[in-house]
Amino acid sequence: MTKTFEEKCRFLNYELYLLHTISKAIKGTFNENTILNLMLTGLTANGALGLSRASVFYYESEKSLIYGKAGIGPIDEDEAFRIWKDLDRNNIPVESYLQYAVENKLAIQRYPEKISDIAINFDELPPENYFRRVIAERRIFHVTDMNERNFNLPEQLRTVFVPSEIIILPLLSSKSVMGIIMADNAFHYNPIEESTLLLVSLVTIQTGIALENSQNHAVIRRQLEELRELHNSMENLQAELIKKEKLSTIGKMASYFIHEIKNPLVTIGGFGKRITESDNIGTIKRDAGIVFKEIKKLEQILGKLSGFALLSPSKIERVNLIEVVGEVTDFFELEFSRKHLDIHVDVPENLYIKVEKVQILEVLFNLVSNSVESMNAGSIGISAVMEHPFVRISVKDTGKGIPEENISRVTEPFFSTKTGGFGLGLFIVANIIENYGGRLEVASVEKQGTTVTIYLPA
């Protein structure tokens, strides 16, 4: 029956509305099965386009395999009558067809089940077969007289074939043929119009883009998951390396301190025995002096060892920095005088930091001690200033300085350029500062002096 101009306009308007509705729904998901079902359901919705059934076949060129992926529609007239009578009675609009309830209702029919069982060897298809041609030529085919005698489809499709008009077109990605879409007007038998062919082609293009996006999204998600796993592995590896490094450092410390303590103990033991066996006051006095000297050396070694127990803060309090600096300079007062060292302090009286007091004393003691040991005359400057969110504290001297190649190593444990040095002072300082979330910087020029700057959170 020929349509009037008004009917043609109304039908064309419906097709545009359907294209918009399907495209909008497809763009809203990255799920492959949902994309396919939305497309198939939209094309067969209400039978308004004259399409009764639609199906998707995927193509794997490496395997020369075409297989059924999804389908929607009835398998025979009885099933068609039951489905469409139920849908018509409920007056279901297009948007509802695209919801899962209707989609699932259509998907449980026998037709999609049979479609999913189909597997076709592409290489065995004759040249005139439409499935072979659609992949090779990448164009749409509209067959108006498909029947048992004129059956140019794969034999596997006979289980679902009904003589009718058929549309066969390629499902394309940006690089290749992904598969085939097939639709027919079985049971409706309304002629498939040219505008419907255009609509199906446009929907198929949208579907191909959506499926490619879905694949890319899946790849990105997989890569992100792999990156997340790699990140976690790297964090675990880093933690393990830090743990091993700490254990290695502890092992070195143990060996070092055992060695350093053993020598004075042997000396003390030997001279102690001589004292007990001697009656000569002069000899006893001389040996006692040696024992005392070795005991002081032991105290120094044990003092360094105790520094490792101070690396993690246990009692943080609000400490007035100028008071701490005063305690440190008072301790070295005799050394300043003996070595003719000028001391300059530039620290605001109201500058406070949140630290454990014994730790900041240990830090400043080590820094000032290094400066004192580096020269026999000169000056030492201790300054501090607020540089939000840190307090910057600097200890500057005019000593002999540090060779440029050694500056990067001064915070390594057991590294020292001083004769008889332990190489633990700046290691302890750096670890204490880092435990507060701060940092340590060393700047030095040989024969000019060294500046050590620490940054502590205010």
HELIX and SHEET records of a PDB file:
HELIX    1   1 PHE A    5  LYS A   27  1                                  23    
HELIX    2   2 GLU A   32  THR A   44  1                                  13    
HELIX    3   3 ALA A   45  GLY A   47  5                                   3    
HELIX    4   4 GLU A   77  ARG A   89  1                                  13    
HELIX    5   5 VAL A   94  TYR A   97  1                                   4    
HELIX    6   6 TYR A  100  ALA A  107  1                                   8    
HELIX    7   7 ARG A  110  SER A  116  1                                   7    
HELIX    8   8 PHE A  122  GLU A  124  5                                   3    
HELIX    9   9 TYR A  130  GLU A  137  1                                   8    
HELIX   10  10 GLU A  155  THR A  159  5                                   5    
HELIX   11  11 GLU A  194  GLU A  277  1                                  84    
HELIX   12  12 ILE A  281  GLY A  307  1                                  27    
HELIX   13  13 PHE A  308  LEU A  310  5                                   3    
HELIX   14  14 LEU A  321  PHE A  331  1                                  11    
HELIX   15  15 GLU A  333  ARG A  338  1                                   6    
HELIX   16  16 LYS A  357  GLU A  373  1                                  17    
HELIX   17  17 GLU A  404  ARG A  409  5                                   6    
HELIX   18  18 GLY A  425  ASN A  435  1                                  11    
SHEET    1   A 6 ALA A 119  ASN A 121  0                                        
SHEET    2   A 6 LEU A  65  ILE A  72 -1                                        
SHEET    3   A 6 ARG A  53  GLU A  60 -1                                        
SHEET    4   A 6 VAL A 177  ASP A 184 -1                                        
SHEET    5   A 6 SER A 164  LEU A 172 -1                                        
SHEET    6   A 6 PHE A 141  MET A 146 -1                                        
SHEET    1   B 2 GLU A 317  ASN A 320  0                                        
SHEET    2   B 2 TYR A 352  VAL A 355 -1                                        
SHEET    1   C 5 LEU A 341  ASP A 346  0                                        
SHEET    2   C 5 GLY A 378  GLU A 387  1                                        
SHEET    3   C 5 PHE A 390  ASP A 397 -1                                        
SHEET    4   C 5 GLY A 449  PRO A 457 -1                                        
SHEET    5   C 5 ARG A 439  VAL A 445 -1                                        
END                                                                             
